[in-house]
Amino acid sequence: MERNRSTSLDPRKTCASFNFFPNTISCYIVFVAGSGKSILWFVNPFVIPSQLPTSSVSSTIIQDIATVCDAGQASMAYFYFDFRNVNKQHLHDLIPSLLIQLSAHSDLRCDILSQLYAAHDDGKTQPSDIDVTNYLKRMFTVPDQLPTYLIMDALDECPDTTGIPSPRERVLQLVKELVELRLPNLHICVTSRPELDIRDVLEPLTSLQISLHNQTGQKQDILDYVKSIVYSDSERIMKRWRTEDKEFVIETLSERADGM
């Protein structure tokens, strides 16, 4: 069984040398209060860390798995969809990020990424979505691999309004295809609001579904975030508000946040 390498590639340098991933950006994610989603979909058997606080479940999952990865017992790749960033909304943003992260700690997977690079005239031509999807699947089917954990956060922020299929439908199709590989060492976690199109695809695939929508921790997380903004010293306009006005804003926004 291949072990994780003690020295790893820098995903950003790897991305730079493989120039056909020009829009791939940093693989590192910072989760803040208010960024949580109301549904976790565990679409393959997934180890859930014990005593997970619902207010920080996405970051806690990543931190727990990172500890296992640091011990050389697993590998992980994650991606955060962001409606504010056009480079974090599509399949062609997701897959290059996953390829780079997975290849950074495995010689065999790095070889597969090198083959993709060579197959496209050493980066002079752009690979299609089909090409990168096939190479991603090859990475998951490398023999004798340690458990691999995929986390896709905020899937509902992937657009569902343009294109046939839409960007969101393309990502959902990828998840479905990965699940249908039936790989015992591949574990997938998706977080999202319970949008109908997402539920239609993921519910038949899901081994475990957890709703955080009405959880106390989720509500408290939203309340704390709103308070931190309203009472922030940097908000000059709000500093002039009366205390009762601030409390009214906090109560109203927290109640109407609808799990977000």
C-alpha positions in Angstrom: 0.0 0.0 0.0 1.3 3.4 -1.0 2.0 5.7 1.9 1.6 9.5 1.8 4.9 11.1 0.9 6.8 12.8 3.7 7.6 15.7 1.4 4.7 17.0 -0.7 4.3 19.2 -3.7 3.0 22.7 -3.2 -0.4 22.6 -5.0 0.0 26.2 -6.1 3.4 25.6 -7.7 2.1 22.4 -9.3 -0.8 24.4 -10.7 1.7 27.0 -12.1 3.8 24.4 -13.8 0.8 22.7 -15.3 -0.3 25.8 -17.0 -3.5 24.4 -18.5 -5.2 25.0 -15.1 -5.0 28.8 -15.3 -8.0 29.5 -13.1 -7.3 27.1 -10.3 -6.8 29.1 -7.1 -5.7 28.4 -3.6 -6.8 25.0 -2.2 -6.9 26.4 1.3 -10.3 27.4 2.8 -11.2 29.5 5.8 -14.6 28.8 7.3 -16.2 31.7 9.3 -19.4 32.1 11.2 -22.4 32.3 8.9 -20.8 30.2 6.1 -22.4 26.9 7.2 -24.9 25.0 5.2 -28.0 23.4 6.5 -27.6 19.9 5.1 -24.7 17.5 5.1 -25.0 14.7 2.6 -22.7 11.7 3.2 -23.0 10.0 -0.2 -20.5 7.3 0.5 -19.7 5.7 3.9 -18.1 8.5 5.9 -16.5 8.5 9.3 -18.2 11.2 11.4 -16.0 12.7 14.1 -17.6 12.2 17.5 -19.2 15.1 19.4 -19.3 17.3 16.3 -20.5 20.9 17.1 -23.1 21.7 14.5 -22.0 25.4 14.4 -18.7 24.5 12.8 -19.3 21.1 11.3 -17.6 21.7 7.9 -14.4 23.0 9.3 -14.4 20.4 12.0 -14.7 17.5 9.5 -11.8 18.9 7.6 -9.7 19.4 10.7 -10.4 15.9 11.9 -9.5 14.3 8.6 -6.4 16.5 8.3 -5.2 14.9 11.5 -5.6 11.4 10.0 -3.9 12.6 6.8 -0.9 14.0 8.8 -0.5 10.6 10.4 -0.2 9.1 6.9 -3.5 7.1 7.2 -5.6 8.9 4.6 -5.7 11.6 1.9 -8.2 14.4 1.4 -9.3 17.0 -1.1 -11.9 19.7 -0.6 -13.5 22.5 -2.5 -15.7 25.4 -1.5 -18.2 26.8 -4.0 -18.6 30.5 -3.7 -21.3 32.6 -5.6 -19.1 35.7 -5.2 -16.1 34.1 -7.0 -16.6 33.1 -10.7 -13.6 30.8 -10.4 -15.2 28.7 -7.7 -18.6 27.9 -9.3 -18.0 25.3 -12.0 -16.9 21.7 -12.7 -13.8 23.1 -14.5 -12.9 24.8 -11.3 -13.6 21.9 -9.0 -11.8 19.0 -10.8 -8.4 20.7 -11.3 -8.4 21.7 -7.6 -9.1 18.0 -6.7 -6.5 16.7 -9.1 -3.8 19.0 -7.7 -4.6 18.3 -4.0 -4.7 14.5 -4.5 -1.5 14.4 -6.5 0.4 16.5 -4.0 0.8 13.6 -1.5 0.9 10.5 -3.8 3.6 9.5 -6.3 1.2 7.4 -8.3 -1.4 10.1 -8.5 1.2 12.7 -9.4 2.2 10.4 -12.3 -1.4 10.4 -13.5 -1.5 14.2 -13.4 1.8 14.3 -15.3 0.3 12.0 -17.9 -2.6 14.4 -18.3 -0.1 17.2 -18.8 1.8 15.3 -21.4 -1.3 14.2 -23.2 -2.1 17.8 -23.9 1.1 18.8 -25.5 2.8 19.7 -22.3 0.2 22.1 -21.3 -0.2 23.9 -24.6 -3.8 22.7 -25.0 -6.6 22.8 -22.5 -8.1 19.5 -21.4 -11.9 19.1 -21.7 -14.2 18.4 -18.7 -14.4 14.8 -19.9 -10.7 14.4 -20.0 -10.1 15.8 -16.4 -13.0 13.7 -15.1 -11.5 10.5 -16.5 -8.1 11.3 -15.0 -9.8 12.1 -11.6 -11.4 8.7 -11.7 -8.1 7.1 -12.5 -6.7 8.7 -9.4 -9.4 7.1 -7.3 -8.9 3.7 -8.8 -5.1 3.5 -8.2 -4.6 0.2 -6.4 -3.7 -0.1 -2.8 -4.6 3.5 -1.9 -5.3 4.7 1.5 -8.9 6.0 2.3 -9.6 9.2 0.3 -12.0 11.8 1.6 -13.7 14.4 -0.7 -15.5 17.4 0.8 -17.6 19.7 -1.4 -18.9 22.6 0.6 -21.8 25.0 -0.3 -22.9 23.1 -3.5 -26.0 25.3 -3.7 -23.7 28.2 -4.6 -22.9 26.5 -7.8 -25.1 28.2 -10.5 -28.2 26.4 -11.7 -29.4 29.0 -14.2 -27.3 28.9 -17.3 -26.3 26.2 -19.8 -27.7 22.8 -20.7 -26.7 21.1 -18.5 -26.3 23.8 -15.9 -23.0 24.1 -13.9 -24.7 22.6 -10.9 -26.0 19.7 -12.9 -22.5 19.0 -14.1 -21.2 18.8 -10.6 -24.1 16.6 -9.4 -23.4 14.3 -12.3 -19.8 14.0 -11.3 -20.8 13.1 -7.7 -23.2 10.5 -9.1 -20.5 9.0 -11.3 -18.0 8.8 -8.4 -20.5 7.0 -6.2 -21.3 4.6 -9.0 -17.6 3.6 -9.1 -18.4 1.8 -5.7 -14.9 2.3 -4.4 -14.7 1.2 -0.8 -11.9 3.6 0.0 -13.6 6.7 -1.4 -15.7 8.7 1.0 -17.6 11.8 -0.1 -19.2 14.6 2.0 -21.4 17.4 0.4 -22.8 20.3 2.3 -25.6 22.4 0.8 -28.9 24.0 1.4 -31.7 21.5 0.6 -32.4 22.8 -2.9 -34.9 20.6 -4.7 -32.6 19.7 -7.7 -29.8 18.8 -5.3 -32.1 16.6 -3.1 -33.4 14.8 -6.2 -29.9 13.7 -7.2 -28.2 13.1 -3.8 -31.0 11.5 -1.7 -31.0 8.2 -3.7 -27.2 8.1 -3.4 -27.0 9.0 0.3 -25.9 6.6 3.0 -26.4 9.3 5.7 -28.1 12.7 5.7 -27.8 15.2 8.5 -30.0 18.3 8.7 -28.6 21.3 10.6 -31.4 23.6 9.6 -33.0 23.8 13.0 -30.1 22.8 15.2 -29.4 25.0 18.2 -25.7 25.2 17.3 -26.5 26.4 13.8 -28.9 29.1 15.1 -26.4 30.2 17.7 -23.7 30.5 15.1 -25.9 32.8 13.0 -26.8 34.9 16.1 -23.1 35.3 17.1 -22.2 36.3 13.5 -24.9 39.0 13.3 -23.9 40.3 16.7 -20.3 40.5 15.8 -21.2 42.7 12.8 -23.7 44.9 14.5 -21.5 45.6 17.4 -18.3 45.9 15.4 -16.2 49.0 16.0 -15.5 49.1 12.3 -19.2 49.7 11.4 -19.4 53.5 11.9 -23.0 53.8 11.0 -24.1 51.1 13.4 -22.0 52.6 16.2 -24.5 55.5 16.3 -27.5 53.2 16.6 -29.4 52.9 19.9 -29.0 49.6 21.8 -32.6 48.7 21.3 -32.3 49.2 17.5 -29.2 47.0 17.4 -31.0 44.3 19.3 -34.0 44.5 17.0 -31.8 44.1 14.0 -30.0 41.1 15.5 -33.3 39.4 16.5 -34.9 40.0 13.1 -31.9 38.9 10.9 -31.3 35.8 13.1 -34.9 34.7 12.9 -35.2 35.2 9.1 -31.8 33.7 8.2 -33.5 30.4 7.4 -30.6 28.3 8.4 -28.0 30.4 6.6 
